[in-house]
Amino acid sequence: MNKIILFLISIIYVVLVSCEEIIPAAPAENELLDGPTEDLSHGEQLQFLKGDIAFNDEVFSSATGLGPGFVATSCGSCHAGDGKGHPFTTLTRFGQTLPNTLPDLSIGGPQLQNRAIPGFEPEQLPGGVPFMKFTPPAVTGLGFLAALTDQQILQNVDSLDLDGDGISGVPNFITPPPYFEQKWFHQPLNGKIIGRFGKKAAAIDLLQQTVGAYNQDMGVTSTFEPIDPMSQLSTDPEVSDQTIRDVVFYLRTLKAPIPRSEENSQMLQGKVLFTEIECSSCHIPEWTTPDSDIEALSNKTFYPYTDLLLHDMGSGLDDGATEGSAETYEWRTPPLWGLGLSPNSQGGSFFLMHDGRARSIEEAIVLHGGEAENSKNRFTALSGADKEALINFLKSL
């Protein structure tokens, strides 16, 4: 009997040791973009989970509301692991070529539905029409940006470049949609509200961003956006208000990207260089949230490396199309946190800038123009070792 027991114990030991060698270790938390922010209540964790399922697991078909024209079949297909999208899921926006005008819906704007369900034809981009390509951004940490007040964002506006640094960021003022829910931290100007999400900062909040994505990216209507983007006809809601709210909550409570190798001497050198060549003038490192209706987001200091403002990026990045009050050559400063993890969701390679045209961080820097021209020139003048330190610092964010 004792021999049998010893034999069973030895078998169990062998199995356990073998499993340790076969099963790979879980990735470190700072290697992942997805996951909830800390200190959510039990109820908030449950809503986060519901939003997570709707965002990452729900795949639409023609039977559940997809199309007839669409770009993607789910939220997660554009934001794998909550990270950046791939050129396959890049969006095409067109129909508005001047600031403060409406997109021309008669030619199919504001977005091209380049795929279609059986029985329908995908939209074709009209000939000779200026357009913009938008690679889907990472979605982590958005709740911290959403929690900032308009006044905090406006503190960095210098439209006349009064300090003479060549930087003159401006907000994109957006006419709010009918369902917009104004909060205490919004500061309207002539009926318009500052946009802070999207490549041109054309979405005021995460509700507008989410509703627009369901409608324009997947052709899925809701009570917020009941008009089918291809037919321009009103349809019954194809996604519930509760699902929309759950996804918005999920986006608000995704954790902020966690830096890696912060104390590495090369990273510290790169961080100093980042400030010295004045990249931090637009990519502002540090912000602190005010009080929030979600306690876990209240009074938290975070490091997104953005000012959420529009900047003139030069003729090389002028696509001739625009959104809201932005000029065609103006782009919102994208957050840099999580930059080094971008290849994880982009097929192992970098696809950077608003349309994914840059295949490396260095190429993205060199494509900067306009207000960023001086910083770009300072970067190109750096030694090879200093360039490497700066790029590795950016990869660590």
N, C-alpha and C positions, 0 to 999 in steps of 0.2 A: 504493500500500500504506500509506504514511504517513498519507494522507488517511482511509483506512478506520479505522486505529488511532485517529487523533484523533477521528473521528466516534463510535467505540465508547466512548472515554473520556468524551466529552461526554455521551453518553446515560447512562452509569453515574453521572456526577456529578449530572445532572438527577434521576435516580431517587432517589439518596441524599438530595439536598436536599429533594425532594418528600416522602419518607418522614418526614424529620425534622419537616416541617410538619404532616403528616397524623396520624402516630402520637402520641397524647397521652403526656405525661411520666408516668412511674410515680409513684404517690403516695408521699409521704415516709413513712419508717418510723414516725414518731410519729403518722401519720394512720390507721394500720392496727392492729387489735387482734390479728390472727392472726400466726403466725410463732413459731419456736422461741426459747427463751432462749439466751443466748450460751454458748459453751464446751462444748457437748455433744460427746462422743466420736463417732467414725464409727459405731460400733454403736448408740449412743443416737440419732443422727440417723436411722438406718434404722428403728428402732422408732417414733420420732416420726412418720416418714412413713407407716408402717403404720397407726398410730393416727389420723393425719390422714385417710387414705383411708376408714377405717371410720367415723369421726365425720362427715365432710363429704360423702362420695361414695356411701356405701352406703344405698340406699333400699329399705326392706322392702316386700314385697307379701304377699298371702295365701299365695303359693307358697313364700315364704322365711321365714314365721313371723309375719308381721304379724297383730295382732288375736287373736281376733275383734273385740274392742273396743280402741280406741286413741285417742290424741290427735294424734300426729304419726307420720309414716312414716320419719323419720330423725332423727339427733341434730342435724344441721346445719339442719333446717327450723325448729327452735326457737331456734337460736343462729347465725343467719346471720353469716358472718365472725367467728365466735366472740363476737358481741356479744349485746345484750339481745334478748329476744323481743318479739313483737307481740301485741296482744290476741287475734288469731286463734289463737295457740298457747298462750294462757293456760290454766293448769291449775286445776281445781276440787278442793279437798281438803275432806273432811267425815268425820263419824263419830266424832270425839273432841271432847268439849266440856269435859272436866276434865283437869287435869294428871295425869301418872303413871297414866293409864288406857290401855286398848287401844282402837283404833278399832273400831267396830261393822261387821264384815265382812258381817253378815246384811243390811244395807241398801245394800251396795255400796262401802263405804269401803275404803281411805282416799282413793281418787281416782276421779273420774268419768271413764269412758271414753266421751266424747261423740261419737265417730265409730265406725263399724263396717264390716267388710268385707261384700260382698254376701251375703245370706242371713241376716244377723244384724241385730238392732236395737241402736242405741246405747243406753247407759245413760241413765236419766232421774234427775235429782236428786230424792230423796224430798221431799215437801212438808213445810214447817215445820222442816226440819233446818238448823241453822247451818252455814255453809260459808265457805271462804276461797278467794279467787282469787289465783293466783301467776303473775306474768309471768316467763317464763324469764330468768335473769340472764346477764350476760356471763360467760364462762368463762376469760378470760385471767388469768394470774398466780396461779391457784389453787394451784399447786405450792409457792409460797412460803408461803402461808397454811397449807397442809398440813404443811409442814416445822417449824412452830413447836411448841414443847413445851406441854403442858397447863399446866405451871407458869408459863410466860410469860403465858398467857391469864389464869390465876388471879390474877396480880399486880395486875390492874386490877379485881378483884371488890370491891365495897363494898356488900354487900347491906343493911347497916344505915345506910348513908350517914353513916359516922363522921366524914367530913371536912366534912359540912354543905353540900356543893355541890348537893344535890338530885339527884345522879346515883348510882344504886345498881345497876349492872349485875350480872347473875348469869349463870352458864353454864346451858345446857340439858343435863342429864344424861340420856343415852340408854342403854337396854338394848341391848347390841351384838347384831347378828344372828349366827347360828351360824357363819358363814364369817369373822367378824371376825378380823383378824390383829393382835394387840396388839403395839405397838412400844415401844421403851425410853422414848419421850417421853410415852406415855400415863400418866395418873395415875388409876386406877380409884377409885371411891367406892361402896362397897356393891354392887359388881358392875357399876356403870354407868360410862360414859365420856363425857367432854365432847364434845358435838356442835359442829361449826363451819361446816357448809355447809347452805345452804337458808335460806329466809326466816325460819324459826323455829330454825335451827341444829339440825335434826333428823337430819342425817347426820354420822357421826363422821369419815369419811374419804372419799376420792374413789372408792374401790372401792364402798362402800355407795351413794354418790350415783349412780355409773354403773349399777350393777346395778339399782337402783330405777328409774332412768330407762328402761332397756330394758324392764323388766317393766311398770311402771305407765303410761308414756307411749306405748309402742309395742306392748304386749301380747306382748313377746318374752321367752320363758323361757330360763333358763340353769341350769347346775348350782348356782349360788349361789341363784337364786330360781326353782325349778322349778314353782311354782304359777301357773296361768293366773289373772289377776286377775278375769275375769268368771265363769268356771265354778267357780273355786276347786278345780280338779282338777290333779293333777300331770301334766306332759307332758314329753316328751323335750326336751332342750336345743335351742333354735332359734338360739342364737348360741354360738360356741365360747369356752372359757375364754381361749384365746390372744387372741381379738379383744377380749374384756373387758379383759385385761391391757394390750393395746396402746392402747386408748382411755384407760385410767387413766394410762398413761405419757404419752400425748399431753397430757392435761389437766395433769399434773404439770409438764410441761416447756414449756408455752406461755409466751411471754415476758410480763413485766409490762408494762402499758400505759405508754407513754412520754409524759411531760408535754410541753406545747407552750407557747411564749411565756413561759418561766419568768422571764426577766429584764425583761419588760415592766413599766413602773412601775405600771400599773393592776393587773397580776397580783400584784405585790409588796404593793400596798396591800390587795388583797382577801385575801391570805394572812394579813396582820396582823389584819385584821378577823375572819377566820375563828376565830382564837385568842381575840381580845378578847371576842367574844360567846359564847365557850365551846362552839362546835361541836366543837372538838378534844377535849373531855372524853370524848366517845363515839367520834367519828371520829378515832381516834388516828393521826397521820400516819405515824410511822416505826416500823419493826420491823427486827430482825436475826435471820436464821435461825441455828440451831446447826449442828453437823455433820450431813450428810445422806448417805444411800446414793447419791444423785446428786450428784457433785462440783460440778456447775454451780449447785446450790442451796445449797451449804454456805457459811455465814458471810457471807451477802449482806444488805446493808441495802436495804430496799425501802419503798415509800410507798403503802400501800393505803387509808389513812384509814378504819380500822375497829378496834374492840376485840374483835370476834367474840362479844360478849356480848348477852344479852337485856336489853331495857329496856322499862319501862312507857311506852307511847306514847299513853296516854289513851283515853278512851271513844270518840272519833271514829274510832279505828283498831282498835276491838275488834269482831272479826267473829263472836265467839261460838264459834269452833272453834279447835283447837290441835293441837300435836304434842309428844310427849315430856313433859318436866316444865315446859314453858312455860305461863304463864297465857294466857288468850285475848287479853289486851291487850298482851302482850309480843312484841317483834320483835327479831331480831338486827340489830345495826348493819350496814347494807350497806356494802361497800367503795365508795369514791367514785372510785377511779382509773378512767380511761376514760369518765367520765360524759359529757364533752362530745362523745364519738363515738357516743353512744347512737342519735341519729337515723339514723345510717348503716345500722343494721340494723332500724330501727323505721319504715321507710317515710317518712323525712324529718321525723318529728315526735318529741317526747318522750312516753313513756308511763312515768311514774315512780311511786315507792312500790311496795309489795309486789304490788299488783294493777293497776298502770298507770293509776290514777285521776287522777294529777297530769299535766297537759299542759305543764308548764314547771317549771324548777328553782325559781322563786319560789313557785309553787303547792305544790310538794312541801315546801318549808320551812314554809309557813304551815299545812300539814296536821299538822305535828308538835304533839304535846301531851304530857301526862304529864311525864316527866323532862326532856323537851325544851322545855317550855312557856317557861321563862325565856329560853332561847336564841332561840326563835321571837319572843318579845316584843322582845328586843334587836334582832333583825333588822328587824322592822316599824318600829322607832323610828329606824332609820338614814335618812340623807338619800338622795335618789334617786341621787346620784353614788356614795355608798358602797355602796348595794345593787347598782348596776351593776358596781362593782369586785369585790365578793364573788362575784356570779354568774359574771362572766367568769373569775375565778380558778377556780371550780369547773369551768367548761367547759374550762379548760386542763389539767386533771388527766388 
